Amino acid sequence: MPTKYTHPRGPFHFQHVSVIHTTLPLYKPVRPRDTKRNSRPSTPSHRNLQISERTPTLFTVIMAPLQNPYHAPLRQIQYRSYLKTIELYHYSHQVLPISRFEEMFAAQTPGFVRRLESRDTLCDKNGQEKNHVPDGDEVPIGFTEVAYLFNIFRNRGSAQASGSALGFRFLDEDRIEWMCFDRPVDNLLSGATANDGRHLFQKVADLERGDGSTRWKGTVGGWPEHRQWCNALDNATRPLLRLTMVERSRARLDERKARDARNAELHSDENNE
């Protein structure tokens, strides 16, 4: 049974939990009272875990993401049925960092579901582009390539595709960050501006499925770049969640307060003399 961790942004399910840099194990499993002597111990859960007597000074919990090919409650449609045009944008990360934009966009945009992360399928193992980039079409300095996949998801319980995805391509890190929505967000992309009025997204190209004279529905053909973007989203998983916890922060805070109080007494004694 995967471990469940409740986060302010929603429940997350993980396959396993690893604890590193700790003086003693933080938790140890406790056999339930109704378990028979010769039976197999049950999987530890929040009901049969107890805190060890000694508290570690500092530990980091790393939780591996649970593989979720269908991105429930959004289900990606099969590529043979996806005939929509992928829109390519250049995002100005110098005006507003991508992490800050994602936080604001997720909090203020209706229909946001979750973030995902995938490997950059548009590059080979050596980091070279699989597709030829004509001169002048390179991503300018200070910008990030973004793909907008319209009607790529079906909402749970619905046969009609209405969900969309934004993919931010990090060339230097060989990965793509995805923001998934249960509705179209093209009007929000055109209206996203910085405080000085500059547009954050500049549309640069439309990426068709293939030649318009060819009937592509029901086939897996098409332009390679179009298929690579869809494959990247299909293989995306939830990003690795890292939690850093400091157990003795209160003790250090008390020590700092006591030190400040002693310094204040010394200064007061000097002033009295």
PyMOL commands that set and color helices and strands:
alter all, ss='L'
color gray80, all
select helices_A, chain A and resi 79-81+98-108+186-191+224-234+249-272
alter helices_A, ss='H'
color red, helices_A
select strands_A, chain A and resi 3-7+10-20+27-29+49-51+58-65+74-76+86-92+112-119+143-155+161-170+175-181+201-207+241-246
alter strands_A, ss='S'
color yellow, strands_A
deselect
rebuild
show_as cartoon
